[in-house]
């Protein structure tokens, strides 16, 4: 598969180059030059396939000209020993649970695939790489878990001080070994800017072979398409069109859904559901894209004022706003609305949602009000509610059971390097600490 830069279409890269370079030299994002479609036979029998079988088929459709099917099966089976189940919540509304992996957040799907495919290429080349990643919450824990003790890879994770939950922070600051956490005095946008500047620094890249595990890396985005196909497989028998509501921050998750759609997945519509960081919903309404400084909310993993993947959303629709609005709707919600949705679903169905999941539920409900068609609605549950235990318990006024894998983290001391949001300081740190 060949990839091009969203800034300069003549800049091309192979799969291996796109994965390890993360960003093109012009600071665009990599997009597939051609998106192949899955076979009609695959879609006709998809309900009979396991999650891993679906993931193998999607990966082979994309990468079969570079990686053998047997190797792809090894990569997928090594990455996933968990699935993405769909459950009914109320009439015609289903929740797609994406928190059954090791870090209990949807980022596990991308991080574990990326670690496996990077390891495959590194074994062939015998290279050492250094991964830089910015996190607004769950990415850090998933990347830390996914790349922990992977030979040939070191990981540096930047996160905004005081803007992630206690459990999220513990997940990325307690592993050690090849994982280093940096606590930045700033916002997620500051962390993301530092990472991007590092990738555009020729000396840093030449000396340390930098790569990213954020959703700016195409290898993080592609495996997130797997669970959109899996959800369709589980709901196909209902026989209604499907609408996905995706809680959105940096918009990698929604980009993955659009990739699935472009590969042939039957999807009626997508809903981009955000908190007050609402640049994309405003764009879908007005046609004007105006990113802004991020606003702090209770759905902190979505506190992204200038989403990197917005340009990918545009490319999926050939930069045509009218085409985009035919397939996408956008809604945004306040913290109080989000808390009310958490209470509503718990009172109706005894189902406990994290705040990000509640944002997705609200988006689905808003779209249902304006849609004349009868459809099956799917909202994405991106994190286990126990990762936001204080907020959830306060909102619902009931205790939340904490899974043992999260509970065990609370007694471990965090280890993080504290730093200002200054690139020269970050650069000096990398120069002195990386190999």
Secondary structure, DSSP 8 states (H G I E B T S, - for coil): --EEESS-TT-EE-HHHHHHH-S-TTS--EEESS-----HHHHHTGGGS-HHHHHHHHHHHHHTTTS-HHHHHHHHHHH-S----EEEEETTEEEEE---STTSBTHHHHHHHHHHHHHHHHHHHT--EEEEEEESSHHHHHHHHHHTT-TTEEEEEEEETTSS-HHHHHHHHS--TTEEEEEEES-HHHHHHHHHHHHT-HHHHHHH-EEE-STTSHHHHHGGGHHHHHHHHHHGGG-SEEEEEEE-SSSHHHHHHHHHHHTT---SEEEEEESS--HHHHHHHHS----------SSGGG--SS-TTHHHHHHHTTT-HHHHHHHEEEEE--HHHHHHHHHHHHHHH-----HHHHHHHHHHHHHHHH--S-EEEEEEE-B-GGGGHHHHHHHHTS-----HHHHGGGGS----EEEES-HHHHHHHHHHH--
